[in-house]
Amino acid sequence: MTLKKIERLKRKILEYQRAAVAFSGGKDSFFLLKMSVEALGKANVIAFFVNGPFNSMNDQKRISYLSGRLDFDLKILKLDFASMKDIWSNPRDRCYHCKKLVFTLIQNAARKNGFKTLFDGTSSSDLSEYRPGLKAIEELQVVSPLRDAGVTSEDIEYFLAQSGINPFYLSSSTCLATRFPYNLKLSEDVIRIFDEIEAFLVNLNVFPVRVRYIPDGIRIETSDNHFEKIVESKNALVKFCEERGLKFITLDIGGLKSGAWD
């Protein structure tokens, strides 16, 4: 990332005197939060993390780690998706309905804390992918400074790596609902199983990794440099999965795919 891009981003941020930041625990929203605190000052920035059924155990690790590397005000909100059939039925536009709920919750909390403007971590890289949630962000008039400044996810990863951030926390983090094909009905119990298996693999230093659904089993997506490590740990992995009722454990030789079901 060039100094010119950082300056352009800070100019975008400085168009607002105070801002709330939707903080997912991922690298993009953390970078935006860091730049916002630097530009506006800690007193003029507040971060909100929304805890819901699609958050992974690794999200909590990310929040804890990144919170120790920046002094900022963080509020944690709880969102109950239990009654939202538009989300649990997992339609192709599930992300739209989910983002609408999440960002409405954050906006309401931000306003109660005296913040009218809400930033989100959408980068210019996100525009090339299928992101129905972007429609919800536009409808709610959420501001995306990274996108507006032309900052890419690769820019952010490079900058944070130079800042000494552990590589695990630079890997992409996506909601657990993306592990399942569209129109497959979701449940908290099944989501937690997939979360546990990903955490098992991360503990083997296999990341980034996605554990995708197949009937009666899983399909593991990761980079090929981790294949040998997974095979070496296959007995423990098979036992771990079988204890959770899964019959088939497969390794996708095609590697990690962003938006696999798109």
C-alpha positions as CSV (number, residue, x, y, z in Angstrom):
1,M,0.0,0.0,0.0
2,T,1.4,3.4,-1.0
3,L,1.5,6.4,1.3
4,K,-0.7,8.2,-1.2
5,K,-3.5,5.6,-0.7
6,I,-3.4,6.0,3.1
7,E,-3.6,9.7,2.8
8,R,-6.5,9.4,0.4
9,L,-8.3,7.1,2.9
10,K,-7.7,9.4,5.8
11,R,-9.1,12.3,3.8
12,K,-12.3,10.2,3.2
13,I,-12.5,9.5,6.9
14,L,-11.9,13.1,7.9
15,E,-15.0,14.1,5.9
16,Y,-16.8,13.0,9.1
17,Q,-16.1,14.4,12.6
18,R,-17.2,11.2,14.4
19,A,-17.9,7.7,13.2
20,A,-19.0,4.3,14.4
21,V,-17.2,1.3,12.8
22,A,-18.8,-2.1,12.2
23,F,-16.0,-4.3,13.4
24,S,-16.2,-8.0,12.3
25,G,-12.8,-9.0,13.7
26,G,-11.5,-9.4,10.1
27,K,-8.5,-7.6,8.8
28,D,-10.4,-5.1,6.6
29,S,-12.6,-3.7,9.3
30,F,-9.7,-3.7,11.8
31,F,-7.6,-1.7,9.3
32,L,-10.4,0.8,8.8
33,L,-10.8,1.1,12.6
34,K,-7.1,1.7,13.0
35,M,-7.1,4.4,10.3
36,S,-10.2,6.0,11.8
37,V,-8.7,6.2,15.3
38,E,-5.5,7.7,13.8
39,A,-7.5,10.3,11.8
40,L,-10.3,11.2,14.2
41,G,-8.9,10.3,17.6
42,K,-10.1,7.6,20.0
43,A,-12.8,9.9,21.5
44,N,-14.5,10.3,18.1
45,V,-14.6,6.6,17.1
46,I,-16.6,3.7,18.5
47,A,-16.6,0.1,17.3
48,F,-19.4,-2.4,17.3
49,F,-19.0,-6.2,17.1
50,V,-22.2,-8.2,16.6
51,N,-22.2,-11.6,18.1
52,G,-24.6,-14.1,16.4
53,P,-25.0,-17.7,15.4
54,F,-22.9,-17.4,12.2
55,N,-19.8,-16.1,14.1
56,S,-17.0,-18.7,14.6
57,M,-15.0,-19.5,17.6
58,N,-12.0,-18.0,15.8
59,D,-13.8,-14.7,15.5
60,Q,-13.5,-14.4,19.3
61,K,-9.8,-15.1,19.0
62,R,-9.5,-12.3,16.4
63,I,-11.4,-9.8,18.5
64,S,-9.2,-10.5,21.6
65,Y,-5.9,-10.4,19.6
66,L,-6.7,-7.3,17.6
67,S,-8.1,-5.4,20.6
68,G,-4.7,-5.9,22.2
69,R,-3.1,-4.0,19.3
70,L,-5.2,-0.9,19.2
71,D,-6.7,1.3,21.9
72,F,-10.3,1.8,21.0
73,D,-13.8,1.8,22.4
74,L,-15.6,-1.6,21.6
75,K,-19.2,-2.5,22.2
76,I,-20.4,-6.0,21.7
77,L,-24.0,-6.5,20.6
78,K,-26.1,-9.7,20.6
79,L,-28.3,-10.5,17.6
80,D,-30.8,-13.4,17.8
81,F,-31.6,-14.8,14.3
82,A,-33.9,-17.5,15.7
83,S,-37.2,-16.2,14.2
84,M,-35.7,-15.0,10.8
85,K,-36.8,-17.6,8.3
86,D,-35.4,-15.4,5.5
87,I,-31.9,-16.2,6.9
88,W,-32.3,-19.8,8.2
89,S,-33.8,-21.0,4.9
90,N,-30.5,-19.9,3.3
91,P,-31.8,-18.2,0.1
92,R,-29.3,-16.9,-2.5
93,D,-29.8,-13.4,-1.1
94,R,-29.3,-14.5,2.6
95,C,-26.4,-12.1,3.0
96,Y,-28.8,-9.2,2.2
97,H,-31.2,-10.1,4.9
98,C,-28.4,-10.8,7.4
99,K,-26.6,-7.5,6.7
100,K,-29.8,-5.6,7.0
101,L,-30.4,-7.0,10.5
102,V,-26.8,-6.6,11.6
103,F,-26.3,-3.0,10.3
104,T,-29.7,-1.8,11.5
105,L,-28.8,-3.1,15.0
106,I,-25.4,-1.3,14.9
107,Q,-26.9,1.9,13.6
108,N,-29.5,2.0,16.4
109,A,-26.8,1.4,19.0
110,A,-24.5,4.0,17.4
111,R,-27.1,6.7,17.5
112,K,-27.9,5.9,21.2
113,N,-24.2,6.6,21.8
114,G,-24.3,9.9,19.8
115,F,-22.8,8.6,16.5
116,K,-24.7,9.4,13.3
117,T,-22.2,8.0,10.8
118,L,-21.5,4.3,10.4
119,F,-18.4,3.0,8.5
120,D,-18.1,-0.6,7.3
121,G,-15.0,-2.5,6.0
122,T,-16.1,-3.1,2.4
123,S,-13.0,-2.7,0.2
124,S,-12.7,-2.2,-3.5
125,S,-11.8,-5.9,-3.8
126,D,-15.3,-6.8,-2.7
127,L,-16.9,-5.2,-5.7
128,S,-15.7,-8.0,-8.0
129,E,-17.5,-10.7,-6.0
130,Y,-21.1,-11.7,-5.5
131,R,-22.0,-9.6,-2.4
132,P,-25.8,-9.2,-2.0
133,G,-25.1,-7.7,1.4
134,L,-23.8,-4.5,-0.4
135,K,-27.4,-3.7,-1.3
136,A,-28.3,-3.5,2.4
137,I,-25.3,-1.3,3.1
138,E,-26.4,1.1,0.4
139,E,-30.0,1.1,1.6
140,L,-28.9,2.0,5.1
141,Q,-26.5,4.7,3.8
142,V,-23.5,3.1,5.5
143,V,-20.2,4.7,4.5
144,S,-17.4,2.5,3.0
145,P,-14.2,4.6,3.1
146,L,-11.9,1.7,2.0
147,R,-13.9,1.2,-1.1
148,D,-14.2,4.9,-1.8
149,A,-10.5,5.3,-1.4
150,G,-9.7,2.4,-3.8
151,V,-8.1,0.3,-1.0
152,T,-7.9,-3.4,-1.8
153,S,-7.8,-6.4,0.5
154,E,-4.2,-7.0,-0.7
155,D,-3.2,-3.5,0.3
156,I,-4.6,-4.0,3.8
157,E,-2.9,-7.4,4.2
158,Y,0.5,-5.9,3.1
159,F,0.2,-2.9,5.5
160,L,-0.8,-5.0,8.5
161,A,1.9,-7.5,7.8
162,Q,4.4,-4.7,7.9
163,S,2.9,-3.7,11.3
164,G,3.8,-7.1,12.7
165,I,0.3,-8.6,12.8
166,N,0.3,-12.5,13.1
167,P,-0.4,-14.1,9.7
168,F,-3.4,-16.0,11.1
169,Y,-5.2,-12.7,11.7
170,L,-4.5,-11.6,8.1
171,S,-6.3,-14.6,6.7
172,S,-9.9,-13.9,5.5
173,S,-12.8,-14.5,7.9
174,T,-16.3,-15.1,6.6
175,C,-19.6,-16.0,8.2
176,L,-20.2,-19.7,8.8
177,A,-23.3,-19.7,6.6
178,T,-21.1,-19.6,3.6
179,R,-20.0,-23.2,4.3
180,F,-23.4,-24.4,3.1
181,P,-25.0,-24.4,-0.4
182,Y,-27.9,-22.0,-1.0
183,N,-31.4,-23.3,-0.1
184,L,-30.1,-25.9,2.3
185,K,-31.9,-25.1,5.6
186,L,-29.5,-24.1,8.3
187,S,-29.5,-24.9,12.0
188,E,-27.3,-23.8,14.9
189,D,-26.3,-27.3,15.8
190,V,-24.9,-28.1,12.4
191,I,-23.2,-24.7,12.1
192,R,-21.4,-25.3,15.4
193,I,-20.1,-28.7,14.2
194,F,-18.5,-27.1,11.1
195,D,-17.1,-24.4,13.4
196,E,-15.6,-27.0,15.6
197,I,-13.9,-28.8,12.7
198,E,-12.5,-25.5,11.3
199,A,-11.1,-24.7,14.8
200,F,-9.6,-28.2,14.9
201,L,-7.8,-27.6,11.6
202,V,-6.7,-24.1,12.7
203,N,-5.1,-25.6,15.8
204,L,-3.0,-27.7,13.4
205,N,-1.9,-24.4,11.8
206,V,-4.0,-25.1,8.7
207,F,-5.3,-21.7,7.6
208,P,-6.9,-20.1,5.8
209,V,-9.4,-23.0,5.6
210,R,-13.1,-23.6,4.8
211,V,-15.0,-26.7,5.8
212,R,-17.8,-27.0,3.3
213,Y,-20.9,-29.1,3.4
214,I,-21.4,-32.3,1.4
215,P,-24.2,-34.8,2.2
216,D,-23.2,-36.8,5.3
217,G,-19.8,-35.2,5.4
218,I,-17.4,-32.3,4.7
219,R,-15.2,-31.0,1.9
220,I,-12.0,-29.2,3.2
221,E,-10.7,-26.3,1.2
222,T,-7.2,-25.0,1.9
223,S,-4.0,-24.2,0.0
224,D,-2.0,-27.2,-1.2
225,N,0.9,-26.6,1.1
226,H,-1.4,-27.8,4.0
227,F,-2.4,-31.1,2.3
228,E,0.4,-33.1,3.8
229,K,-0.3,-31.8,7.3
230,I,-4.0,-32.8,7.0
231,V,-3.1,-36.3,5.7
232,E,-0.6,-36.8,8.5
233,S,-3.4,-35.9,11.0
234,K,-6.1,-37.9,9.2
235,N,-6.7,-40.4,12.0
236,A,-7.4,-37.7,14.6
237,L,-9.4,-35.7,12.1
238,V,-11.6,-38.7,11.0
239,K,-12.2,-39.6,14.7
240,F,-13.1,-36.0,15.4
241,C,-15.6,-35.8,12.5
242,E,-17.1,-39.2,13.1
243,E,-17.8,-38.3,16.7
244,R,-20.0,-35.5,15.3
245,G,-21.9,-37.8,13.0
246,L,-20.1,-37.3,9.7
247,K,-19.3,-40.2,7.4
248,F,-17.2,-38.6,4.7
249,I,-14.1,-36.4,5.1
250,T,-12.8,-35.1,1.7
251,L,-9.9,-32.8,0.8
252,D,-10.6,-30.6,-2.2
253,I,-7.5,-30.7,-4.4
254,G,-8.7,-27.5,-6.1
255,G,-7.8,-25.5,-3.0
256,L,-9.5,-22.6,-1.3
257,K,-12.3,-21.0,-3.3
258,S,-13.9,-17.6,-2.4
259,G,-17.6,-17.7,-2.9
260,A,-17.7,-21.5,-3.5
261,W,-21.4,-21.7,-3.8
262,D,-21.8,-18.6,-6.1
